[in-house]
């Protein structure tokens, strides 16, 4: 028998959460190219115009150059101690705050985006770990941290993205990252 990983929130709760995050449709999870656009492409104006800020949580203490990236990211596996740092952080995150998975719902618009969203809470820590653990696929989930009013993208390159609006609300998040031995990186 297959165990359910998620428990759906009510439609009222989903609408209330969707109203908390302006331009949520721009951050839909999806294939690699969508994640890349959030980091480097045309979504920067969406971030700025809606008051979003972002930072990265990484095992590295600096941005990698091309040579370092080839050397350090080429053959990362689950047994890597750096991967364990992220796993410990994700465990701490799940234990200390509510984490919701965002799933597009309803009909797609002309441009392939969804207008409504389903927020689902994880049924267990194992279900959460299954979504955020490192693997080689190109699917990047979007997690919502309602208590911190933030969006969290677990990345596949030992660096995760946090999108937030109020810097005061993520102080605890940054503390958990530091306590887990991770570093906070910004684009500045």
C-alpha positions in Angstrom: 0.0 0.0 0.0 1.3 3.4 -1.0 1.6 6.0 1.9 0.3 9.5 1.2 3.0 12.1 1.3 0.6 15.1 1.6 -2.5 16.3 3.2 -4.4 19.0 1.2 -5.4 22.2 2.9 -9.0 23.5 2.5 -9.9 25.8 -0.4 -10.4 28.7 2.0 -6.9 28.2 3.5 -5.4 27.9 0.0 -7.0 31.2 -1.1 -5.8 33.0 2.1 -2.2 31.7 1.5 -2.3 32.6 -2.2 -3.3 36.2 -1.3 -0.3 36.4 1.1 2.2 35.9 -1.8 1.7 38.3 -4.7 2.7 37.1 -8.2 2.9 33.5 -6.9 2.2 32.2 -10.4 5.6 33.5 -11.5 7.3 31.1 -9.0 5.6 27.9 -10.1 7.8 24.9 -9.6 8.9 23.1 -12.7 11.7 22.0 -14.9 15.2 23.4 -14.6 14.7 26.3 -17.1 12.0 27.7 -14.8 14.3 27.6 -11.8 17.1 29.2 -13.9 14.8 32.1 -14.9 14.1 32.9 -11.2 17.8 33.1 -10.5 19.1 34.8 -13.6 16.3 35.8 -15.9 13.2 37.9 -16.3 11.7 37.1 -12.9 14.0 39.7 -11.2 11.5 42.4 -12.0 8.8 40.3 -10.4 10.9 40.0 -7.3 11.6 43.7 -7.1 8.1 45.0 -8.0 6.4 42.9 -5.3 8.9 43.6 -2.6 10.5 40.2 -2.7 14.1 39.7 -1.6 16.2 36.6 -1.9 19.2 34.8 -0.4 20.8 31.5 -0.9 21.6 28.8 1.7 24.8 26.9 0.7 27.4 24.6 1.9 29.9 26.8 0.2 31.1 30.1 1.8 31.5 31.9 -1.6 30.2 31.7 -5.1 32.0 29.0 -7.1 33.9 29.9 -10.2 33.7 27.5 -13.2 36.7 25.4 -12.2 35.5 25.0 -8.6 32.0 24.1 -9.8 33.4 21.3 -12.0 35.6 20.0 -9.3 33.1 20.2 -6.4 29.7 19.5 -8.0 30.6 17.0 -10.7 30.1 13.9 -8.6 28.1 14.8 -5.5 26.3 11.9 -3.9 24.2 11.3 -0.7 27.2 10.2 1.3 29.0 13.5 0.8 29.4 15.3 4.2 28.2 18.5 2.6 25.0 16.9 1.6 24.5 15.9 5.2 24.7 19.5 6.3 21.8 20.3 4.0 19.9 17.2 5.3 20.4 18.3 8.9 19.2 21.8 8.1 16.1 20.5 6.3 15.4 18.3 9.3 15.6 21.3 11.6 13.4 23.3 9.3 10.7 20.6 9.2 10.8 20.2 13.0 10.6 24.0 13.8 8.2 25.5 11.3 5.4 24.4 9.1 6.4 23.6 5.5 3.8 23.4 2.7 4.2 22.0 -0.8 2.8 24.2 -3.5 1.0 22.5 -6.4 -0.5 24.3 -9.3 -4.2 23.6 -9.8 -7.1 24.5 -12.0 -6.7 25.3 -15.7 -3.6 26.6 -17.4 -3.6 30.1 -18.9 -2.6 30.8 -22.5 1.1 31.0 -21.4 1.1 27.7 -19.6 0.8 29.1 -16.1 -1.8 28.1 -13.5 -4.1 30.6 -11.9 -4.9 28.7 -8.7 -2.8 26.7 -6.3 -3.2 23.9 -3.9 -1.2 24.0 -0.7 -0.4 20.7 0.8 1.2 19.9 4.1 3.6 17.0 4.5 2.3 14.0 6.4 5.8 13.0 7.8 9.4 14.0 7.9 10.2 11.1 5.5 7.8 12.6 2.9 9.5 16.0 3.3 13.0 14.5 2.9 11.9 12.7 -0.2 11.0 16.0 -1.8 14.1 18.0 -0.8 16.9 15.3 -0.9 19.6 15.6 -3.5 19.0 13.7 -6.7 19.9 14.1 -10.4 16.5 15.0 -11.8 15.6 18.5 -13.1 12.4 19.0 -11.1 12.6 21.7 -8.4 9.8 21.8 -5.9 8.5 25.1 -4.4 7.9 25.0 -0.7 6.1 27.6 1.3 7.0 28.5 4.8 3.9 30.3 6.1 5.2 31.3 9.5 8.2 32.9 7.9 6.2 34.3 5.0 8.8 32.9 2.6 9.2 30.6 -0.4 11.9 27.9 -0.4 13.4 26.2 -3.4 15.6 23.2 -2.5 18.3 23.3 -5.2 20.3 20.4 -6.6 23.7 22.0 -6.5 24.2 22.1 -2.7 22.6 25.6 -2.7 19.0 26.4 -1.9 17.0 29.6 -2.6 14.9 31.5 -0.1 12.5 34.2 -1.4 11.0 36.5 1.3 9.5 39.9 1.9 10.2 40.8 5.5 13.9 40.4 6.6 12.8 40.3 10.3 10.8 37.2 9.8 13.7 35.1 8.4 16.2 35.8 11.2 15.4 32.5 12.8 15.7 30.7 9.4 19.2 32.2 9.0 20.1 31.1 12.6 19.0 27.5 11.7 21.3 27.7 8.6 24.3 28.9 10.6 23.7 26.3 13.4 23.7 23.6 10.7 27.0 24.8 9.3 25.6 26.4 6.2 26.4 29.8 4.8 24.1 32.6 3.6 25.0 34.0 0.2 23.5 37.0 -1.6 24.0 38.4 -5.1 25.3 41.7 -3.8 
